[in-house]
Amino acid sequence: MPVKNRFAELQDEITAWRRDIHKNPEILFETHRTSALVAEKLQDFGCDEVVTGIGRTGVVGVIKGKADTSGKVIGLRADMDALPIHEQTGLEYASKTPGAMHACGHDGHTAMLLGAAKYLSETRNFDGTVVVIFQPAEEGGGGAKVMCDDGLMDRWGVQEVYGLHNWPGQPLGTFAIRPGSFFAATDQFDITFEGRGGHAAKPHETIDTTVLAAQAVLALQTIASRNADPVHQIVVSVTSFETSSKAFNVIPQKVQIKGTVRTMSKEMRDLAEKRIKEVCTGIAATFGGTADVTYNRGYPVMVNHEEQTEFAAKVAASVSGSCEDAPLVMGGEDFAFMLEERPGAYILMGNGDTAMVHHPEYNFNDEAIPAGCSWWAEIVEQRMPAA
């Protein structure tokens, strides 16, 4: 395939971009260096328009095809931000920033989309317009929503939008996708139990929040096991338990627990929020205490659109020979916000036998670059073929 051949030629250059980004990770919306590098490259490629500051530090590039009789506009999105993790890879291009690391492969996503943008700017062998979208703050900041709120889709008339994520454990350069609900909604809860503190030798004079909160932690597991329909996906995880006292002989006045909820439907999301509040306030009242429950809804369920998913799978098969059915993923992905604004699809690309994402020893596999770049380029050329 000509596209794959061109990206094989460009692989060393794209790899150098990727490793430079890896060496200089930036978290959430603080992607100033990365955004500047992206904008500079897009301008060097000859993009018809390059705009910074969309979604605070997001970058948008516009590439027009040889013709525009179709009137089609397709968006391609890559995330740029790193994670607050201390890298333990020992690589020569490891992070130079303590406590920050590209542990999810966003460096690879950014470099591959830059590679696709370079190729598309060179060839322009399509009928329509491509909008390349470089997004900050996927890792918890909701950068996709901030870019959409800044008018991303309407300003450039984006009609469809496509995204990609590398996937460790999946064979290198292969693809997997599924229509409908794909990545989970990601919500958080923060609950403060208050009772009556006192001396540990006189528990009868207290309302023991440690016992109260411990009961709540166990009871919250019944939301999945006894309230939810077993055929639906729901995860309720308590991840933090902290008392207001650290002494051996003090029953604390307050206990705070925190955690996350993952669901694949609005019904399960509503059920989880309702039952968490009911369970915790009910248990607290039973023991004579109180529960202050804060439930924050994060990223929504990421839902792939049927037609665009079928097309994305066909393109993937043309690049790598096949495209497998992907499993449901209980992790979150803020590309969900873009898919709420426009039809589109999100695909997984194999990263080979590497550490899982969000692990301090993870590293993006540069050998996957030609496949990822080719998929993005082929999305454009097959969706908006030149006459």
PEVEN-V346254 format. One record per residue. N is the residue number from 1. PSI is psi in whole degrees, 0 to 359 (999 if undefined). D_CENTER is the distance of its C-alpha to the mean C-alpha in Angstrom with 1 decimal. Layout:
n/psi/d_center
N/PSI/D_CENTER
N/PSI/D_CENTER
This chain:
n/psi/d_center
1/130/30.4
2/319/31.0
3/313/27.4
4/322/26.6
5/317/29.8
6/320/28.9
7/335/25.6
8/322/27.6
9/324/29.8
10/355/26.9
11/316/25.1
12/320/26.8
13/315/26.1
14/321/22.3
15/319/22.2
16/319/24.0
17/314/21.4
18/315/18.6
19/329/20.7
20/316/21.7
21/320/18.1
22/320/17.5
23/338/20.7
24/65/19.8
25/148/16.3
26/141/15.4
27/145/13.3
28/237/11.6
29/2/14.0
30/36/16.6
31/46/15.8
32/313/19.5
33/314/20.7
34/315/17.8
35/320/18.0
36/319/21.8
37/315/21.7
38/312/19.6
39/319/22.0
40/316/25.0
41/314/24.0
42/321/23.6
43/318/26.9
44/325/28.5
45/340/27.4
46/28/29.3
47/147/26.6
48/335/28.5
49/138/26.5
50/123/24.1
51/130/22.8
52/168/21.2
53/12/20.2
54/120/18.2
55/44/15.8
56/292/17.7
57/17/16.8
58/158/15.2
59/138/17.4
60/133/18.7
61/142/21.1
62/129/23.5
63/120/25.3
64/141/28.2
65/178/29.7
66/333/33.4
67/165/33.9
68/43/32.4
69/337/34.5
70/329/31.6
71/10/30.0
72/145/26.6
73/120/23.5
74/134/20.3
75/138/17.0
76/126/14.9
77/136/11.6
78/144/10.2
79/150/8.1
80/344/10.7
81/157/10.1
82/187/11.1
83/154/11.4
84/68/14.6
85/143/16.0
86/118/19.4
87/140/19.5
88/35/22.0
89/332/22.2
90/13/25.5
91/153/24.6
92/337/26.8
93/28/23.9
94/163/22.1
95/133/20.6
96/359/23.5
97/110/21.8
98/133/22.4
99/10/19.6
100/140/16.8
101/143/15.4
102/80/13.0
103/9/12.2
104/1/9.0
105/14/10.8
106/335/9.5
107/318/13.3
108/319/13.9
109/314/11.7
110/314/13.6
111/320/16.8
112/320/16.7
113/326/16.2
114/318/19.0
115/316/21.1
116/320/20.7
117/321/21.6
118/312/24.6
119/312/25.8
120/327/25.5
121/327/27.3
122/314/30.0
123/317/30.7
124/38/29.7
125/59/30.7
126/164/29.3
127/95/30.5
128/206/28.2
129/139/25.6
130/135/22.2
131/111/19.8
132/129/17.4
133/118/14.5
134/112/13.2
135/134/10.7
136/170/10.6
137/46/8.9
138/327/5.1
139/68/5.9
140/350/7.9
141/351/9.7
142/39/8.7
143/329/9.7
144/317/9.4
145/320/11.9
146/320/13.9
147/317/14.4
148/319/15.3
149/336/17.6
150/4/19.2
151/20/20.3
152/307/18.2
153/315/18.9
154/321/22.5
155/321/23.6
156/7/23.1
157/33/23.7
158/131/20.6
159/328/21.4
160/154/18.6
161/140/15.2
162/143/13.5
163/165/10.3
164/146/10.1
165/135/8.5
166/154/11.2
167/103/12.2
168/147/14.8
169/342/17.8
170/138/17.8
171/139/20.7
172/127/20.3
173/3/19.7
174/170/19.7
175/152/17.5
176/143/16.4
177/163/15.4
178/146/16.3
179/161/17.4
180/206/16.7
181/130/14.4
182/301/11.9
183/150/8.9
184/157/10.3
185/144/10.9
186/103/10.4
187/163/13.7
188/146/15.7
189/149/19.5
190/115/22.0
191/127/25.6
192/118/28.8
193/136/31.9
194/135/35.2
195/233/38.6
196/110/41.7
197/167/41.6
198/193/44.7
199/136/46.4
200/340/45.1
201/350/48.8
202/61/49.1
203/334/46.1
204/343/48.3
205/2/48.4
206/169/44.6
207/104/41.7
208/104/39.6
209/337/35.9
210/313/35.0
211/317/36.5
212/309/35.1
213/324/31.5
214/320/31.8
215/320/33.0
216/320/30.1
217/315/27.6
218/319/29.4
219/329/29.9
220/335/26.2
221/342/25.8
222/348/28.2
223/314/25.7
224/320/24.1
225/337/27.4
226/346/29.9
227/324/28.4
228/145/25.7
229/128/26.9
230/339/26.4
231/356/25.0
232/152/22.0
233/128/18.8
234/134/18.5
235/128/17.8
236/113/19.4
237/122/19.1
238/123/21.2
239/354/20.0
240/138/22.5
241/113/26.3
242/127/28.3
243/159/32.0
244/353/33.8
245/143/36.4
246/8/36.3
247/155/40.0
248/333/41.6
249/25/44.1
250/127/42.2
251/121/40.6
252/150/37.8
253/326/37.9
254/151/34.1
255/135/31.2
256/131/27.5
257/149/24.8
258/159/21.1
259/187/18.4
260/153/15.5
261/133/15.7
262/128/13.7
263/164/15.2
264/9/15.2
265/158/17.7
266/323/19.1
267/316/22.2
268/326/20.6
269/314/18.6
270/318/22.0
271/314/23.8
272/312/21.8
273/315/22.2
274/312/25.9
275/325/26.7
276/316/25.2
277/316/27.3
278/315/30.3
279/313/30.2
280/318/29.9
281/326/32.4
282/314/34.7
283/318/34.8
284/316/35.3
285/323/38.2
286/323/39.8
287/357/40.1
288/10/41.3
289/194/38.2
290/160/35.4
291/123/31.6
292/108/29.5
293/121/26.3
294/124/23.3
295/116/20.5
296/125/17.4
297/127/15.2
298/231/11.5
299/140/8.9
300/174/11.1
301/134/11.3
302/118/9.7
303/115/13.1
304/137/14.1
305/141/17.5
306/305/20.5
307/315/22.2
308/329/19.4
309/316/18.0
310/319/21.6
311/315/21.9
312/322/18.7
313/320/20.1
314/318/23.5
315/315/22.3
316/319/20.6
317/326/23.9
318/334/25.8
319/314/24.0
320/357/23.9
321/336/26.5
322/167/24.5
323/121/21.2
324/165/20.7
325/125/19.5
326/150/16.1
327/164/16.0
328/144/14.2
329/123/11.2
330/359/11.3
331/167/7.9
332/162/5.6
333/120/3.1
334/1/5.0
335/343/6.6
336/322/8.6
337/322/10.6
338/323/11.7
339/344/12.7
340/334/14.7
341/324/16.5
342/151/17.3
343/150/17.7
344/192/15.6
345/156/13.7
346/132/10.8
347/154/12.2
348/138/11.9
349/130/14.3
350/132/16.3
351/4/16.3
352/199/19.5
353/79/20.8
354/170/18.8
355/151/17.5
356/156/14.3
357/151/11.1
358/15/11.4
359/142/15.1
360/348/17.5
361/6/19.1
362/149/16.1
363/137/16.7
364/138/15.5
365/111/18.5
366/341/20.2
367/348/22.1
368/351/19.2
369/310/19.5
370/322/22.1
371/315/20.5
372/315/17.2
373/318/19.2
374/320/21.6
375/313/19.2
376/315/18.1
377/320/21.8
378/329/23.1
379/315/20.8
380/309/22.8
381/330/26.2
382/331/26.2
383/330/25.0
384/62/27.3
385/141/30.1
386/148/32.8
387/999/36.2
